[in-house]
Amino acid sequence: MNQPRLATKNDMPRVLELIKELAVFEKEPDAVEVTVSDLQNDGFGDNPKFTCFVLEIDGVVEGIALVYSRYSTWKGEAIHLEDLIVSHKHRGKGLGSLLLDEVVKYANQKKVRRVCWEVLDWNTSAIDFYESKGANVMRDWDVVQLDEKGINNYVKNIKS
């Protein structure tokens, strides 16, 4: 099996396919709005917004880990693991471990103080996997988001 490598612009069509596969798994098949062009522009311009690692089997990208920098007021610079995705047909073969290893090595090289990510509370296999790696799954925290519509509504209601 190959080792993870940094993604290239040319990998982004397959990366998007895996993102869509994850959305179906997470019961939100219509939620993906990002395009191949978005991924290429956002990940490979003058100021990349993310770093992506890919893992190939027989020349086909079958796993990805997409990360970006964030800042913790308690810890300082951190890495956020947005998604770790392994194609359905290759789960359980160690690809997830290889990709997570790569993310943690990357974080260590950058000397960040935290790697963080979310996991759905019903995804017990992922929770078990992360806990087996020593991750702390913080069940007493809730994810809070404003989507694009929420942002627009919020801004409309700000009193100037």
N, C-alpha and C positions, 0 to 999 in steps of 0.2 A: 504494500500500500504506500502511496506517495505521502509525503509530509505536506502540511499546509504551506501555502505561499501567499505573498501579497497579490491581491486581485489586480487585474488590468482593466482598462476601459472595455476591452473586447469580452471580458467575462460578464459584463453587466446584463446582457439579455438573459443569460442562464441564472444569474443572481435574482433577477426579477421573477423568473419562473419559480424559484424556490421560495421567494417571499410570498407569492400568490399561493403556493402549496401550503405554507404555514398559515396563511389567512383562512384557508378552507379548514385546516385542522383545528384552528382556534374558533371556528364557527362564525367567522366574519368574512365570507368569501367575496363580498362586494366592497370591503373597506379599503383596499389598496388603491391609492390615487397616484403614487409615484410612478414615473415612467422610466424607461431605459435612458432617455435623454437626461432626465433629472439626476439619475444615479451617475451617469458619466460626467455631467457638468459639476455636480456637487462633490464628487469624490476625486476628481482628477484635474481640477482647475488650479489656479494660482494659490488659492487658499482652501485646500480640501476640508470638507466638513466632516469627513469620516475616513476611517481606515477599514479595509475589508480584507479578511483572510479567506482563502478558498482551499478546498481539498478536492482533488480529482481522483476518479477511478476510471481507468481505461480511457483517459483523455476527456472525460466529462465531469464538470463541476457537480459534485454530489453533496457538498456541505459548505456552509459559509459561517463566518463570525464577523459581524459588523460592529465596530466600536467607534467611540468619539470621546474627546476630552470634555470634562466638566469640572466644576470647582465646588468643593465642600467647604462651607464656612467652619466646619469643625476639624477637617483633616487636611485641606489644601487640595492640590490637583488630584483628580480621580479619573478613572476610565469608566465609561458607561458601555456595557455590552448591550446593544440594542436588540440584536437577535443572534442566536446560535441555531442554525437550521441544518438538519441533515435530511436528505430526501427520504421519503417514506420507505422506499425499497432498500435503503442501506442503513436503517436504524438498527442499533444493537450490535454493530460491527466495530465499535471503537472510534468512529469518526468524531463523535461529539467530544470524546476525551482528548483526541489530538487537537481539535480546534480550541477547546478551553485551555489546554496546555499552552497553545500558541498565544492566546490572549493574555494569560497570566505572565508568560515570559516577556511579552511586549510591555505589560504594565511594570514589571520589574525593571526592565531596561530603561523605561522612562522615569523610574523612581517615584511613581505615584504611591499614594498612601491608601488607596481603596480601589477596588473593582466592584461595580454594582450593576444590578440588573433586576428585572421583574420576572415573575413566573406566575402563571394562572393557578389559583388555588385548587382547581380540579385536576391539574396536570401532575398527578402523583408520581409518575415515572420520572418526570423532569426534576421534581422536588427531591425525590430519593437520590437521583444522580448527583445533583448539586450538593446535597448534604453529605454524600459519600466522598466528595472532593474536599470537604471541610468548610463549605459555604454556610453562612448563617442565614436561614430563611426567616425573615422577620414577619411573622404572621400578624403582628399587632399594628402594622402600618397599612394604610390604604393609598392607592395610586390616585392622584388628582390631576385632571386634565381639563383644558378648554380646547375644543376643536375649532376649526376655522369659523364656523357659524357662531360658536360661543364667544370667540374673540371679537368678531364684528358686533355682536349684540352688546357685549360688555362695553366696547368703545363708544357705541351710540348712547349708552346710558351714563357715561362719565359727564359730570357737570363741569363745564369749563369755568 
